[in-house]
Amino acid sequence: MAENLRKLVSNESLRTMHDNLERWLRDYNTNSCDQNLSLCLEFIEQVAKLQGQLFGILTTTAQEGGHYDGVQVIKSRLLPWLEASFTAASLGKPVDSKVPSLQA
């Protein structure tokens, strides 16, 4: 698992994503609606790829912990967060402070 995390940390895509977000912010008002929507979708795709990598690390870490290690953390932190986030998204509401934090 540590190797997957090391690869994620050393990947330039997170730094590039931040730079691209700043560029988008700067150009937002001069972009067309289609340009802004396309940029937003590109970021959603990038975030989804990042989440996929993180869920892979989560799975590997849980497997390394044994059969029941990590279950309480997942039940008490991840599942409520996922429920609140997906409920807000399905209702067309922004994810806000009502969504429980994943931090302990």
C-alpha positions as CSV (number, residue, x, y, z in Angstrom):
1,M,0.0,0.0,0.0
2,A,2.8,2.4,0.9
3,E,4.0,2.2,-2.7
4,N,0.6,3.2,-4.1
5,L,0.6,6.2,-1.7
6,R,4.2,7.1,-2.7
7,K,3.2,7.1,-6.4
8,L,0.2,9.3,-5.6
9,V,2.3,11.8,-3.7
10,S,5.0,12.0,-6.4
11,N,2.4,12.4,-9.2
12,E,2.5,15.9,-10.6
13,S,-1.2,15.7,-11.5
14,L,-2.3,17.2,-8.2
15,R,-0.1,20.2,-8.6
16,T,-1.1,20.6,-12.2
17,M,-4.8,20.3,-11.1
18,H,-4.3,23.2,-8.7
19,D,-2.6,25.3,-11.3
20,N,-5.4,24.6,-13.8
21,L,-8.1,25.5,-11.2
22,E,-6.4,28.8,-10.7
23,R,-6.2,29.4,-14.4
24,W,-9.9,28.5,-14.7
25,L,-10.8,30.9,-11.9
26,R,-8.9,33.7,-13.6
27,D,-10.5,33.1,-17.0
28,Y,-14.0,32.1,-15.8
29,N,-15.7,35.4,-16.7
30,T,-14.2,35.5,-20.2
31,N,-14.9,31.8,-21.0
32,S,-18.1,30.8,-22.7
33,C,-20.7,28.7,-20.8
34,D,-19.6,25.6,-22.8
35,Q,-15.9,26.2,-22.0
36,N,-16.7,26.5,-18.3
37,L,-18.8,23.4,-18.4
38,S,-16.1,21.5,-20.2
39,L,-13.5,22.5,-17.7
40,C,-15.7,21.6,-14.8
41,L,-16.3,18.1,-16.3
42,E,-12.6,17.7,-16.8
43,F,-12.0,18.4,-13.1
44,I,-14.8,16.0,-12.1
45,E,-13.1,13.3,-14.2
46,Q,-9.7,14.1,-12.6
47,V,-11.2,14.0,-9.1
48,A,-12.9,10.7,-9.9
49,K,-9.6,9.2,-11.0
50,L,-8.0,10.4,-7.7
51,Q,-10.9,9.0,-5.7
52,G,-10.4,5.7,-7.5
53,Q,-6.7,5.6,-6.5
54,L,-7.6,6.5,-2.9
55,F,-10.3,3.8,-2.7
56,G,-7.7,1.4,-4.0
57,I,-5.4,2.4,-1.1
58,L,-8.3,2.2,1.3
59,T,-9.0,-1.3,0.2
60,T,-5.4,-2.4,0.4
61,T,-5.0,-0.9,3.8
62,A,-8.1,-2.6,5.1
63,Q,-6.9,-5.9,3.7
64,E,-3.5,-5.5,5.4
65,G,-5.3,-4.9,8.7
66,G,-6.9,-8.3,8.8
67,H,-10.5,-9.5,8.7
68,Y,-12.1,-7.0,11.1
69,D,-9.5,-4.2,11.4
70,G,-10.8,-0.9,10.1
71,V,-14.5,-1.9,10.1
72,Q,-15.3,0.6,12.8
73,V,-13.6,3.5,11.1
74,I,-15.4,2.7,7.9
75,K,-18.8,2.4,9.6
76,S,-18.4,5.5,11.8
77,R,-16.7,7.8,9.3
78,L,-16.9,6.7,5.6
79,L,-20.4,5.4,5.4
80,P,-22.1,8.4,7.0
81,W,-20.1,10.7,4.8
82,L,-21.0,8.8,1.7
83,E,-24.6,8.8,2.6
84,A,-24.8,12.5,3.3
85,S,-22.8,13.4,0.2
86,F,-24.8,11.2,-2.2
87,T,-28.1,12.3,-0.7
88,A,-27.1,16.0,-1.1
89,A,-26.0,15.3,-4.7
90,S,-29.2,13.4,-5.6
91,L,-31.3,16.3,-4.3
92,G,-29.3,18.8,-6.3
93,K,-28.0,20.5,-3.3
94,P,-24.4,21.5,-2.7
95,V,-22.4,19.4,-0.3
96,D,-22.0,21.7,2.7
97,S,-21.1,21.7,6.4
98,K,-24.0,19.4,7.2
99,V,-22.1,16.6,5.6
100,P,-20.1,14.9,8.3
101,S,-16.3,15.3,8.1
102,L,-14.1,12.3,7.4
103,Q,-11.7,13.6,10.0
104,A,-11.7,11.9,13.4
